[in-house]
Amino acid sequence: MRQQRQAGRVAAWFFAAILTIAVGGCAGTGGGTGNMPDEGFQPTTDTTGNESSARNRARIHTELAGGYFEMGNLGVALESVTTALQADPSYHTAHNIAGLVYAALKDNRRAEEHFGRALRLSPADPDANNNYGMYLCQNKREEEGIKYLLAAVQNPLYLTPERSLVNAGVCARRRGDNAAAQDFFQRAVTVRPNQPQALYQLAELSFLSNNFAAAQGYLRRLAQVTAANAEVLWLALRVERKLGNTLAEASYAQQLRNNFPDSREAVALKAGRFE
């Protein structure tokens, strides 16, 4: 039961972090331009000179919608993507962004419609496959969702397949299949050795299986690529506690108290609840 609660909590964090937003003018390639979720929205443009005026208008408003979506301004994102679709209803990227916006608004019927339209217009598009797969996983349709996530990975033009592999791993954890999840995370770090979400997940799965040395190794790799948040510090503290490394445990405890004093991890530390 404890493992299920942890998996659900971490799953929500990761799903929110690695949506794929790519709104370039070239259909079917997808992938975006950034490797990390905090790199932000990076619009691309069609440089071929062959874009129709309707498609150009749709692309520009889709880029705006993607930017507003990332900023959390869902109302303006919806207005922008609606304008894009009025200009060119056949623009699959606009349908993909519309699916994300409606999913965030909890309008599942319209989200399904737009994700479905995006994939009918461009079945191999990795961004649409990734986002629809994540949507399905968040709506307790994990097995179906994983199929779409792996379809994204299989596109040889996808620039960041490790993100969809991480999503597949989190999706597998949500349905209690830790063995499959570990395989997906391992594949993610094979593609990109410093993928932070995969490293954290591998560390947590190792901890849950009592492989504390492996968990420590993954956390050390994670520390080299990103600053620790409360969850990472809490896991690291408990790993060192299991290994009997009292100085390292005390160091992580101090960082947790100082940097995240109001977190539930700090509350658990103060109460001595380590399990």
N, C-alpha and C positions, 0 to 999 in steps of 0.2 A: 504494500500500500504506500509506504514511504517513497519507494522508487517511482511509482506512478505519479504521485504528487510532484516530485522533483522534475520528472520528464515533462509534465504538463506545463509547469512554471517556466522551465527553460525553453520549451517549445514555443511558447508565446513570444518570448524575447527574440528568438532567432527568426521566426516567421516574420515578425515586424521588421527585422533588420535587413532582410535580403530579398525583397521584392526586386524584380527586374524591370526597369523602365528604360526602354530604348526607342527613340522616335525618329530615327533616321529616315531618309527618303527612299532608301533602297529596300524593297520588300524581300522578306524571306531570309535575310542574313541574320539580323538581330544581334543580341549579345551585349550591346552597350559598349561604353568605352572605359568604365571604371571597374576596378577589381574589388574595391572595398565599399561597403554600404555607406560610409561616411564621406565618400568622395563627392557625393551630390549628383544632381541631375546635369548631364552634359549633352545638350542637343546636338544633333548632327544635321547636315543638309545634303540635298541632292545637288551634285556638281556636274551633272551630265548635260544640263541645259534642255532636257527633254520633258520636263515636268509641265503638266497642263496648269492653267491658272487655277482650276478647281482643286487639283491635288496640292498645289503650292499653298493655297489658302488652308486646306485641311491640315497639311503638315505643320504650318506655322501655329495654328490654333491647338494642334495636338501637343506641340512642344510646350506651349503655354500651359496647357492642362497638366502635363507631366510635372512641370515646375511647381505649379500651385499645389498639386497633389503631394509632392514631397514636402512642401512647407506646411501641409495640414490644412490648407484652405480649400475645403472640399466644395463649397458653394461656387467659388469662382472656377475651380477645376471642372465642375460639372457644366457650367456655362460655356467654357472654352471648348470642351470636347463635344458638346452639343452643336456648337457652331461648326466645328470641324466636320462632323458627320452630315450636317446640312449641306456643306460645300461638296463633300465627296463621300457618299455612303459606302463606297467600295474600298475605302482606305482601312486596311486591316489593323494598322497600328492604332488608329483612333478607337476602334472597337476594343482593342486590348486595354487601352487606358480607361475607356468607359467602364469596362469590367472591373478594373481596380477601384474606380471611384464608387460605383454602385455597391461593390462588396464592402467598402469602408462605411458606406451609408446603411448597411444591413438590408439593402434591397436585393435579396438573392435572386429573385425572378429576373430582374433586368441584368444583374451581373452575369447570370448564366447565359442569357440571350446574347450579350455582347462578347463574352469569351467564346461562345459557340460560333458566332459570326466571324470573329477574328480567325479562328482555326479553320473554318470552311474556306475562307478567302486565302489563307496561307497555312496549310496544315503542318508544314515543317518549321514554322517560325519558333525559335527556341524561347523567346521572351513570352509569347502567348502560352506555350506549353508549360513553361515554368510557373507563370502566374496562375493559370487555371489549375495546375496541379496543387499549388499551395492553397488556393481557394477550396478545393475539394478536401484537402487534408484538414483544414480548419473547420470544415463542416462535417467531420466524422466520416468521410468517405476516403479513408486512407489508402486502401488498396487501389482504387481507381486513380487517386491523386498521384501515387508513385509511378503509375504507368505514364502519365503525362510528363512528370519530372524526368523520367529516363528518356522519353522521346526528345526532350530538350537536349539532354547530354549527348544523344546520338547524332545530333546535327554537327557535322565537321566544321561548320563556319561559326559555331558558338564560341565566343571569346572567353566566357567564364563558366565552363561546365561545372567547376567545383562548387559554385553556389547552388546549382540544382541538386548536386550530389548531397550537399549538406541538408538541403530541404528534404530530400528523400530520407535521409537518416533520421531527421527529427520526426518526420511522418511515421517512419517505422517504429520509433520509440513511443509515439502516441498510441499505437495499437499493441504495445507490449513486446515487440519483436526486437530485442536488444542485439541479437546476433546479426540480423540483417542491417540494423542501424550501424553497428560497428564496421561492417563491411563497406557501407556507403561512405562513412567518415574516413576510413582508410583510403578509399579511392580518391576522395577529395584531397587529402594531403599528398597523395601520389601525383595528382595533377598540379597542386600548388602546396608545397611543403609548409608554408607559413600561413595557411588559411586559419584564421583565429577561431571561428565558430567550430570548425572540425576539431581543432586541437583541444578546445574546452570540452567538447562532447566526449572525445576519446578519454580525456582525463577523468571525467565524471563516471563514464562506463567502467573504466579500470578501477576506480575507487569502489564502485558498487559491487564489483566482482572480487574485491579484496586484493587486487594487484596494485599495491600502493607504490611500489617502485616505478611501475609503468606510469601511473598517474602523476607522480612527481616529475618524470621525464617530460611528459606532455605539457605540464604546467611551466616547466622551465623554458620550453620552446615557445610557449605562448607569451611568456614575459619578455621575450626578445622582440616581439612584433607589436604589442599593444599594452597600454596601461591597464592595470587590474581594476575591475570594479568590485562591488561588495560580494557578488556571487563567486568570483574567482578567488578573492582573498579568503572567503569562508571555506571553499573547497581546499585551497592550499593549506590552510591552517589545520584542517582535519586530516589531510594526508600526512603532514609532518607529525601530528599527534599520534597517528597510527604507527608511524615509523620510529617513534620515540625521540624525535629531534626537538628537544624542548626549546632550544634557542631560536630555531626557525619558526616554531609554533608561536613563541612569544612575539617575534618580529611581525608575523602576519596579524596576530591579534591586535598589536599596537596600531598597525596601519588601518585595520578595520575600524577600531574605536576612533581614531583621529580623523580619517577621511570620510567615513560613512556612519556617523554616530547614531543616526535615526533609522538606519536600515533594519530590516527584520533579522538580518544576519548578525548585526551588532547586538540586537535584543536577545537573540538566542545565545550568543557568546556570554552576555552578562548573566543570563539565567543558567549557564552551564549545560545547555541542551545541544549536545554534539551529534546526536543521532537523528 
